[in-house]
Amino acid sequence: MPDQVELRVWGTEPLPTLIYLPGLHGDWTLIGGFRNAVAGRARFVEATYPRTLTWSLDEYAQGVERALAAKDIRSGWLLAESFGSQVAWPLSARSEFRTRGIILAGGFARHPMQWGARLGELILGNYPHALLTTLLFGYARIARWRFRSNAQAQTALDEFIARRTRLDLRAARHRLRLITLNDPTALARAAQAPLFGLSGWLDPIVPWFPVRRWLRRNCPTLKDYRVLRADHTVLCTAAAQAAELVLQWMRSEDG
């Protein structure tokens, strides 16, 4: 639907609710391995953002909140991947949804390398769509080799590529622009929910060291931060290990 957040829900109550807020790509196409790893142990809610070119981060948060309310989901844990962290901060401050905890996966408050976000915005805005598509197909070929024994992962990669339309890339550029303009420092410092973080060791997009240092200095609710042998898409490239950590953190707070 245009300008609406779409949700898919896997599992039912009384399982604890875990809500996935995707990164820059904006959809659920790369989260299948993690979903399988938490199956039967959490009610897993996956979001896909609209391809909007106008929404603010507050409107993203409102959109997620409305979509959750439409499915009668009033509380849960936020699993915020990269750009999704920028949605999680304002969402956690809203009154209609109770945030039981926030888990950052390659996420951050203010991006530690603003020039990198601006460079990404420039590339998405000025490189021909055909070239960007070629680069994405190159990524997909590498990923298919890595997950060659996993038929479900192969299908998800096909969907990931199919969704990368011209409008989709423009929407990603808009999200990058929101990152470069955003400073959620006050929201992050004031967050009341338990906070956890995980990152991939090899992450040039959002380097974990300055993020972890900033969170430790500024977020009193930070409970733990782990660095896994993975890349920026840590929920995809270390799905099983990440899932065990996330479930462990949820149990530690929910009892």
C-alpha positions as CSV (number, residue, x, y, z in Angstrom):
1,M,0.0,0.0,0.0
2,P,1.3,3.5,-0.8
3,D,2.5,5.5,2.2
4,Q,1.7,2.7,4.7
5,V,4.0,0.4,6.6
6,E,3.3,-3.3,5.8
7,L,3.6,-5.9,8.5
8,R,3.9,-9.7,8.5
9,V,3.5,-11.5,11.8
10,W,4.9,-15.0,12.5
11,G,3.8,-16.7,15.7
12,T,1.2,-15.8,18.3
13,E,0.8,-14.7,21.9
14,P,1.9,-15.6,24.6
15,L,5.3,-15.6,22.8
16,P,7.3,-12.4,23.4
17,T,6.9,-9.9,20.6
18,L,9.9,-8.9,18.6
19,I,9.4,-6.2,15.9
20,Y,12.0,-5.9,13.1
21,L,12.6,-2.4,11.7
22,P,14.7,-2.9,8.6
23,G,17.7,-0.9,7.4
24,L,18.1,1.2,4.4
25,H,16.7,-1.3,1.9
26,G,13.4,-1.0,3.8
27,D,11.9,-4.5,3.7
28,W,11.9,-8.0,5.1
29,T,13.8,-9.7,2.2
30,L,17.1,-10.3,4.1
31,I,15.7,-11.4,7.5
32,G,14.5,-15.0,6.6
33,G,17.4,-16.8,8.4
34,F,16.9,-14.8,11.6
35,R,13.1,-15.4,11.4
36,N,13.7,-19.1,11.2
37,A,16.1,-19.0,14.1
38,V,13.6,-17.4,16.4
39,A,10.6,-19.4,15.2
40,G,8.6,-20.9,18.1
41,R,10.4,-18.7,20.6
42,A,9.1,-15.3,19.7
43,R,6.2,-13.7,17.9
44,F,8.3,-12.1,15.1
45,V,6.8,-9.0,13.4
46,E,8.5,-7.8,10.1
47,A,8.0,-4.4,8.7
48,T,8.4,-3.1,5.2
49,Y,8.4,0.7,4.7
50,P,6.6,2.5,1.9
51,R,8.7,4.0,-0.9
52,T,8.0,7.4,0.3
53,L,10.1,10.4,-0.7
54,T,8.5,12.8,1.8
55,W,8.2,11.1,5.2
56,S,10.2,12.4,8.2
57,L,11.5,10.0,10.8
58,D,8.6,11.0,13.1
59,E,6.3,10.0,10.3
60,Y,8.1,6.7,9.9
61,A,7.6,6.1,13.6
62,Q,3.9,7.0,13.4
63,G,3.5,4.7,10.4
64,V,5.0,1.8,12.3
65,E,2.8,2.6,15.3
66,R,-0.3,2.7,13.2
67,A,0.5,-0.6,11.5
68,L,1.1,-2.3,14.9
69,A,-2.1,-0.9,16.3
70,A,-4.1,-2.2,13.3
71,K,-2.9,-5.7,14.3
72,D,-3.6,-5.0,18.0
73,I,0.1,-5.0,18.9
74,R,0.5,-2.5,21.8
75,S,3.9,-3.5,23.2
76,G,7.1,-5.4,22.2
77,W,10.8,-5.3,21.7
78,L,12.2,-3.3,18.8
79,L,14.9,-5.0,16.7
80,A,16.3,-2.0,14.9
81,E,18.6,-2.6,12.0
82,S,20.9,0.2,10.8
83,F,18.4,2.9,9.5
84,G,15.7,1.2,11.6
85,S,17.5,2.6,14.7
86,Q,16.5,6.1,13.5
87,V,12.9,5.0,13.5
88,A,13.2,3.2,16.8
89,W,14.2,6.3,18.8
90,P,11.1,8.3,18.1
91,L,8.9,5.2,18.2
92,S,10.1,4.4,21.7
93,A,9.1,7.9,22.8
94,R,5.6,7.6,21.6
95,S,2.7,7.0,24.0
96,E,0.5,4.5,22.1
97,F,3.1,1.8,22.0
98,R,5.0,0.4,24.9
99,T,8.7,-0.4,24.1
100,R,9.8,-3.2,26.3
101,G,13.4,-3.0,25.0
102,I,15.5,-1.8,22.1
103,I,18.1,-4.0,20.3
104,L,20.3,-2.2,17.8
105,A,21.7,-4.4,15.0
106,G,24.3,-2.2,13.2
107,G,22.2,0.7,14.6
108,F,23.3,4.0,16.1
109,A,22.2,7.3,17.5
110,R,23.9,10.0,15.3
111,H,25.8,8.3,12.5
112,P,29.5,8.1,13.4
113,M,30.6,9.0,9.9
114,Q,28.3,11.7,8.5
115,W,30.5,12.0,5.4
116,G,29.9,8.3,4.6
117,A,26.1,8.8,4.7
118,R,26.4,11.8,2.5
119,L,28.5,9.9,0.0
120,G,25.9,7.1,-0.1
121,E,23.2,9.7,-0.8
122,L,25.3,11.2,-3.6
123,I,25.9,7.8,-5.2
124,L,22.3,6.8,-5.1
125,G,21.3,10.1,-6.5
126,N,23.8,10.4,-9.4
127,Y,24.7,7.0,-10.6
128,P,22.6,5.5,-13.4
129,H,19.9,3.0,-12.2
130,A,21.3,0.4,-14.6
131,L,24.8,0.6,-13.0
132,L,23.3,0.4,-9.5
133,T,21.3,-2.6,-10.5
134,T,24.4,-4.3,-12.0
135,L,26.2,-3.7,-8.6
136,L,23.3,-5.3,-6.8
137,F,23.3,-8.3,-9.1
138,G,27.0,-8.6,-8.3
139,Y,26.2,-8.6,-4.6
140,A,23.5,-11.2,-5.2
141,R,25.8,-13.5,-7.0
142,I,28.3,-13.4,-4.1
143,A,25.5,-14.0,-1.6
144,R,24.1,-16.9,-3.6
145,W,27.5,-18.6,-3.5
146,R,27.7,-18.0,0.3
147,F,24.2,-19.4,0.8
148,R,24.2,-21.9,-2.0
149,S,22.8,-24.8,0.1
150,N,19.9,-22.7,1.4
151,A,17.0,-22.6,-1.0
152,Q,15.0,-20.2,1.1
153,A,17.9,-17.7,1.1
154,Q,18.2,-18.0,-2.6
155,T,14.5,-17.1,-3.0
156,A,14.9,-14.1,-0.6
157,L,17.8,-12.8,-2.6
158,D,15.7,-13.0,-5.8
159,E,13.0,-11.0,-4.1
160,F,15.6,-8.5,-2.7
161,I,16.8,-7.8,-6.3
162,A,13.3,-7.7,-7.8
163,R,12.3,-5.0,-5.3
164,R,15.2,-2.6,-6.2
165,T,13.2,-0.5,-8.6
166,R,14.1,3.1,-9.6
167,L,11.5,4.4,-7.1
168,D,12.9,2.0,-4.4
169,L,16.4,3.4,-4.8
170,R,15.1,7.0,-4.7
171,A,13.4,6.1,-1.4
172,A,16.6,4.7,-0.1
173,R,18.4,7.9,-1.0
174,H,15.7,9.8,0.9
175,R,16.3,7.6,4.0
176,L,20.1,8.4,3.7
177,R,19.2,12.0,3.6
178,L,17.2,11.6,6.8
179,I,20.2,10.0,8.5
180,T,22.5,12.9,7.6
181,L,20.0,15.4,9.0
182,N,19.1,13.5,12.1
183,D,20.6,13.9,15.6
184,P,18.5,11.7,18.0
185,T,21.0,12.3,20.9
186,A,18.3,13.7,23.3
187,L,15.9,10.8,22.5
188,A,18.7,8.2,23.0
189,R,19.8,9.7,26.3
190,A,16.2,9.8,27.6
191,A,15.2,6.3,26.5
192,Q,13.8,4.4,29.4
193,A,13.7,0.9,27.8
194,P,16.6,-1.6,28.3
195,L,19.0,-1.1,25.4
196,F,21.2,-3.7,23.8
197,G,23.5,-3.7,20.7
198,L,25.2,-6.0,18.3
199,S,27.3,-5.4,15.2
200,G,29.4,-7.2,12.7
201,W,33.1,-7.0,13.3
202,L,33.6,-6.1,9.6
203,D,31.3,-3.1,9.2
204,P,32.7,-0.1,7.3
205,I,29.2,1.3,6.9
206,V,28.5,1.9,10.6
207,P,31.8,1.1,12.5
208,W,31.0,-0.5,15.8
209,F,33.7,1.0,18.0
210,P,32.6,4.6,18.0
211,V,28.9,3.5,18.2
212,R,29.6,1.3,21.3
213,R,31.7,4.0,22.9
214,W,29.0,6.6,22.4
215,L,26.2,4.4,23.7
216,R,28.2,3.5,26.8
217,R,28.9,7.1,27.6
218,N,25.4,8.5,26.9
219,C,22.8,5.7,27.4
220,P,22.3,4.7,31.0
221,T,20.0,1.8,30.0
222,L,22.6,0.1,27.8
223,K,22.9,-3.4,29.2
224,D,25.2,-5.2,26.7
225,Y,26.9,-4.7,23.3
226,R,28.3,-7.6,21.3
227,V,30.4,-7.7,18.2
228,L,30.0,-10.9,16.1
229,R,32.0,-12.3,13.2
230,A,29.8,-10.9,10.5
231,D,29.4,-7.8,8.4
232,H,27.0,-4.8,8.5
233,T,24.0,-7.1,7.8
234,V,24.7,-9.0,11.1
235,L,21.1,-10.4,11.3
236,C,21.6,-12.0,8.0
237,T,25.3,-13.1,8.0
238,A,25.2,-14.3,11.7
239,A,21.5,-15.2,11.9
240,A,21.7,-18.1,14.4
241,Q,24.2,-16.4,16.7
242,A,22.4,-13.1,16.6
243,A,19.0,-14.8,17.3
244,E,20.4,-16.6,20.4
245,L,21.7,-13.3,21.8
246,V,18.5,-11.4,21.1
247,L,16.4,-14.1,22.8
248,Q,18.8,-14.2,25.7
249,W,18.5,-10.5,26.2
250,M,14.7,-10.6,26.0
251,R,14.5,-13.3,28.6
252,S,16.9,-11.4,30.9
253,E,14.5,-8.5,31.1
254,D,11.1,-10.2,30.7
255,G,11.9,-12.9,33.2
